[in-house]
């Protein structure tokens, strides 16, 4: 006797990408990190340029036994908007933190540390050894440079040079060369 119920099940399709609101993505990231799991997603926006570019994949890792530190790039939920934010910690107390996008002029509102979901442990495509170390001790230097406005100035120049170079070689945002 054959089991026809196995044939009646719908096929499962793999989804390579899905667009979610910042709040929905934040809820998913929170669910993963609260259980001690890592999660990857595509970063959108230029607030962390040049260290995280729009469209790069970032890996969020829970802190586990370690504690957040100044200079860490973190994923957190904003208390007022409930948006998922990926920015760098620039100030920290035992229960609160202040973060800022490296390419932003203003710092984010002060948040409770309980809003931190995890730290960005990796980006894709991979960077040079110094660039990957932006998530460790170099992050404190970068945090200081961000705090005084150097990174924003540097980021604006890099964005301009990047766009100018792409225009010169005929490179479009959809990664296709002009013919």
Secondary structure as UniProt FT lines:
FT   HELIX           5..8
FT   HELIX           22..34
FT   TURN            35..36
FT   STRAND          39..42
FT   TURN            47..51
FT   TURN            54..55
FT   STRAND          57..61
FT   TURN            64..65
FT   TURN            70..71
FT   STRAND          73..77
FT   TURN            79..81
FT   STRAND          84..92
FT   STRAND          96..100
FT   TURN            102..103
FT   STRAND          111..112
FT   HELIX           113..115
FT   STRAND          116..124
FT   HELIX           129..132
FT   HELIX           133..135
FT   TURN            136..137
FT   HELIX           138..147
FT   TURN            148..149
FT   HELIX           150..169
FT   TURN            173..174
//
